[in-house]
Amino acid sequence: MTAPLIAITSGEPAGIGPELCAMIAARHAAKPFAARLVIIGDRDLLATRAARIGLRGDHPAFDRSGRASAPAVSVLHVPLAVPVVAGTPDPTNAFHVRDQLVAGCDGASMGEFAALVTAPAQKSVMLDAGIDFPGHTEFFAMRTHTPRVVMLLVGGNAAAPLRVALATTHLPLAAVPAAITREVLADTFAIVARDLADRFGLARPRLGVCGLNPHAGERGHLGREEIDVIAPAVAAARDAGLDVSGPLPADTIFVPQHARAFDAIVAMYHDQGLPVLKAASFGGGVNVTLGLPFIRTSVDHGTALDLARDAAAAATADPGSLEAALALAIELAATRARAG
């Protein structure tokens, strides 16, 4: 069987993404992954940044007409707008990053790529350039006209995986309570349960649901969101046949002996769930976007401009999260292929 074709965006050109892509390509050459890789970015930049850390970067151009027989590693060229200074983002190149994401998203949506893996982008630079970019998750949802997607972070280890899904993503904390509605939670539970079954092969996923307030509201003494919104949404999901429990106190549900009872935990907001996941798995965690028409995974870290600024420091960057994101993308693509 032909190895799947996995696309990897190189991300913010002033960040550590180009070096991480070079490291992944080198590891692929030494011990091949069960896939062929297409790195999306500027060919000259990728070659230059690979060379400065002592790695090869002169990979062949990706040929769409011959994608069925694509080489082990190729580059889909997306030109820079202006030259790059490592460690110093330029908003003019934000459009280069956007074009990477468009190429990867459209290719994955049309089946050209079996999955899309994304290196980090600098959100502030995208916004400074006038690009509507709340984050990769929302960008891909808008691009594919998907009404609702869910951010899922995967970490831990094979024996005790930790999966954390978010009911809301990139919102100011003050906006979170109003954004948590019964409809939002119903969609979130359904998407998480469906994709854990279809993509992760979990027949009847067990979902644990965090409360919003401390102690899950303390029976209304610390807030009524659990009583008025979260508990009814959980009850409706159970009536629909899903295995959902909660709302449970967030400071309890993540304790390992409790977390092991669930295949995924649904947190109400970004910084309720992600600090726990990153404390347990930083450098090896993977961000997965559920609900999209294609498989998308990503690193769990940022652009590391401080590392990118200096060649010696860049050479010490850890590609573990990108490698984990690639490995999970390959695994999910294989599961999809087996399911037909």
Number of C-alpha atoms within 10 A of each C-alpha: 3 9 17 19 27 26 30 30 29 27 25 32 33 25 29 30 31 28 31 24 26 26 25 20 25 17 14 18 12 9 9 13 18 17 21 25 25 29 30 28 29 21 21 14 19 25 18 17 26 24 16 16 17 13 17 17 26 17 19 15 16 19 14 11 8 9 14 14 13 19 18 19 24 22 24 23 18 18 18 20 15 11 12 16 13 20 19 14 19 19 20 16 22 27 18 22 28 21 18 25 25 15 19 27 29 16 17 21 19 11 13 18 24 26 26 26 29 25 25 23 26 22 19 16 19 25 14 14 16 12 15 14 20 15 15 19 23 20 17 23 20 15 13 15 11 13 10 16 23 24 24 24 26 25 26 17 12 7 6 12 15 24 23 28 30 26 26 22 20 15 12 9 10 8 11 18 15 8 16 18 17 17 12 14 24 19 20 23 24 15 18 27 23 20 17 19 14 15 17 16 15 14 11 14 20 18 25 27 28 30 26 25 21 15 19 25 19 15 11 14 11 14 16 16 20 24 17 13 17 25 19 17 24 25 15 15 19 13 11 11 9 19 17 24 19 21 27 21 18 22 14 14 21 20 11 11 10 11 19 15 13 20 19 25 29 30 24 25 23 20 13 18 22 18 12 17 21 19 12 15 19 18 19 22 28 31 26 25 25 26 22 22 17 21 25 31 30 28 26 25 18 15 21 18 20 15 18 26 17 13 17 12 12 24 20 12 16 15 21 18 23 29 25 22 28 28 18 23 25 26 15 21 24 18 15 16 11 8 10 6
